[in-house]
Amino acid sequence: MKVIRKSVSIPEELYREVIKLESSFSKAVKEALGEYVKKRKKEKIMSLAGKLGLEEDGAKIVKKLREEDIEAQKKREIHY
């Protein structure tokens, strides 16, 4: 995977909190951005399901996505 370098501005307190939890700031940012992308993709899928009139199937999709979110949260809690 190709790696890029970007400069970002974040509050110092947030940075310090992250470093307390994870020694590699880059790893923490990579994980957080990965979770963000997954969340946004799920939201987009749900939006499209509603527009296509898939409300009944949409409920099943929502349930599955929520279960995945719960599992991901459990994994994060174990990690920390």
PANU-274312 format. One record per residue (C-alpha): residue number from 1; x, y, z. Coordinates in steps of 0.5 Angstrom, whole numbers, padded with zeros to 4 digits. Layout:
// PANU-274312
<rec><seq>NUM</seq><east>X</east><north>Y</north><up>Z</up></rec>
...
This chain:
// PANU-274312
<rec><seq>1</seq><east>0000</east><north>0000</north><up>0000</up></rec>
<rec><seq>2</seq><east>0003</east><north>0007</north><up>-0002</up></rec>
<rec><seq>3</seq><east>0004</east><north>0012</north><up>0004</up></rec>
<rec><seq>4</seq><east>0003</east><north>0019</north><up>0004</up></rec>
<rec><seq>5</seq><east>0005</east><north>0024</north><up>0009</up></rec>
<rec><seq>6</seq><east>0000</east><north>0030</north><up>0011</up></rec>
<rec><seq>7</seq><east>0000</east><north>0035</north><up>0016</up></rec>
<rec><seq>8</seq><east>-0006</east><north>0036</north><up>0020</up></rec>
<rec><seq>9</seq><east>-0008</east><north>0041</north><up>0026</up></rec>
<rec><seq>10</seq><east>-0011</east><north>0038</north><up>0032</up></rec>
<rec><seq>11</seq><east>-0012</east><north>0040</north><up>0039</up></rec>
<rec><seq>12</seq><east>-0006</east><north>0039</north><up>0043</up></rec>
<rec><seq>13</seq><east>-0010</east><north>0036</north><up>0048</up></rec>
<rec><seq>14</seq><east>-0013</east><north>0031</north><up>0043</up></rec>
<rec><seq>15</seq><east>-0006</east><north>0029</north><up>0041</up></rec>
<rec><seq>16</seq><east>-0004</east><north>0028</north><up>0048</up></rec>
<rec><seq>17</seq><east>-0010</east><north>0023</north><up>0050</up></rec>
<rec><seq>18</seq><east>-0008</east><north>0019</north><up>0044</up></rec>
<rec><seq>19</seq><east>-0001</east><north>0018</north><up>0045</up></rec>
<rec><seq>20</seq><east>-0003</east><north>0016</north><up>0052</up></rec>
<rec><seq>21</seq><east>-0007</east><north>0010</north><up>0049</up></rec>
<rec><seq>22</seq><east>-0003</east><north>0009</north><up>0043</up></rec>
<rec><seq>23</seq><east>0004</east><north>0010</north><up>0043</up></rec>
<rec><seq>24</seq><east>0004</east><north>0010</north><up>0035</up></rec>
<rec><seq>25</seq><east>0000</east><north>0017</north><up>0033</up></rec>
<rec><seq>26</seq><east>0000</east><north>0014</north><up>0026</up></rec>
<rec><seq>27</seq><east>-0003</east><north>0008</north><up>0028</up></rec>
<rec><seq>28</seq><east>-0008</east><north>0011</north><up>0032</up></rec>
<rec><seq>29</seq><east>-0010</east><north>0016</north><up>0026</up></rec>
<rec><seq>30</seq><east>-0010</east><north>0010</north><up>0021</up></rec>
<rec><seq>31</seq><east>-0015</east><north>0006</north><up>0025</up></rec>
<rec><seq>32</seq><east>-0019</east><north>0012</north><up>0026</up></rec>
<rec><seq>33</seq><east>-0020</east><north>0014</north><up>0019</up></rec>
<rec><seq>34</seq><east>-0021</east><north>0007</north><up>0017</up></rec>
<rec><seq>35</seq><east>-0027</east><north>0007</north><up>0022</up></rec>
<rec><seq>36</seq><east>-0029</east><north>0014</north><up>0019</up></rec>
<rec><seq>37</seq><east>-0029</east><north>0011</north><up>0012</up></rec>
<rec><seq>38</seq><east>-0033</east><north>0005</north><up>0014</up></rec>
<rec><seq>39</seq><east>-0038</east><north>0009</north><up>0018</up></rec>
<rec><seq>40</seq><east>-0039</east><north>0014</north><up>0012</up></rec>
<rec><seq>41</seq><east>-0040</east><north>0008</north><up>0007</up></rec>
<rec><seq>42</seq><east>-0045</east><north>0005</north><up>0011</up></rec>
<rec><seq>43</seq><east>-0049</east><north>0012</north><up>0012</up></rec>
<rec><seq>44</seq><east>-0049</east><north>0012</north><up>0004</up></rec>
<rec><seq>45</seq><east>-0051</east><north>0005</north><up>0003</up></rec>
<rec><seq>46</seq><east>-0057</east><north>0007</north><up>0008</up></rec>
<rec><seq>47</seq><east>-0059</east><north>0013</north><up>0005</up></rec>
<rec><seq>48</seq><east>-0059</east><north>0010</north><up>-0002</up></rec>
<rec><seq>49</seq><east>-0063</east><north>0004</north><up>0001</up></rec>
<rec><seq>50</seq><east>-0068</east><north>0009</north><up>0003</up></rec>
<rec><seq>51</seq><east>-0068</east><north>0013</north><up>-0004</up></rec>
<rec><seq>52</seq><east>-0069</east><north>0006</north><up>-0007</up></rec>
<rec><seq>53</seq><east>-0075</east><north>0004</north><up>-0003</up></rec>
<rec><seq>54</seq><east>-0072</east><north>-0002</north><up>0000</up></rec>
<rec><seq>55</seq><east>-0075</east><north>0000</north><up>0007</up></rec>
<rec><seq>56</seq><east>-0076</east><north>-0007</north><up>0009</up></rec>
<rec><seq>57</seq><east>-0069</east><north>-0010</north><up>0007</up></rec>
<rec><seq>58</seq><east>-0066</east><north>-0003</north><up>0010</up></rec>
<rec><seq>59</seq><east>-0069</east><north>-0005</north><up>0017</up></rec>
<rec><seq>60</seq><east>-0065</east><north>-0012</north><up>0016</up></rec>
<rec><seq>61</seq><east>-0059</east><north>-0008</north><up>0013</up></rec>
<rec><seq>62</seq><east>-0059</east><north>-0003</north><up>0019</up></rec>
<rec><seq>63</seq><east>-0059</east><north>-0009</north><up>0024</up></rec>
<rec><seq>64</seq><east>-0053</east><north>-0012</north><up>0021</up></rec>
<rec><seq>65</seq><east>-0049</east><north>-0006</north><up>0021</up></rec>
<rec><seq>66</seq><east>-0051</east><north>-0004</north><up>0028</up></rec>
<rec><seq>67</seq><east>-0048</east><north>-0011</north><up>0030</up></rec>
<rec><seq>68</seq><east>-0042</east><north>-0010</north><up>0026</up></rec>
<rec><seq>69</seq><east>-0041</east><north>-0003</north><up>0030</up></rec>
<rec><seq>70</seq><east>-0042</east><north>-0007</north><up>0036</up></rec>
<rec><seq>71</seq><east>-0037</east><north>-0012</north><up>0035</up></rec>
<rec><seq>72</seq><east>-0032</east><north>-0007</north><up>0032</up></rec>
<rec><seq>73</seq><east>-0033</east><north>-0003</north><up>0039</up></rec>
<rec><seq>74</seq><east>-0032</east><north>-0009</north><up>0043</up></rec>
<rec><seq>75</seq><east>-0025</east><north>-0010</north><up>0039</up></rec>
<rec><seq>76</seq><east>-0023</east><north>-0003</north><up>0041</up></rec>
<rec><seq>77</seq><east>-0025</east><north>-0004</north><up>0048</up></rec>
<rec><seq>78</seq><east>-0021</east><north>-0010</north><up>0048</up></rec>
<rec><seq>79</seq><east>-0015</east><north>-0007</north><up>0045</up></rec>
<rec><seq>80</seq><east>-0015</east><north>-0001</north><up>0050</up></rec>
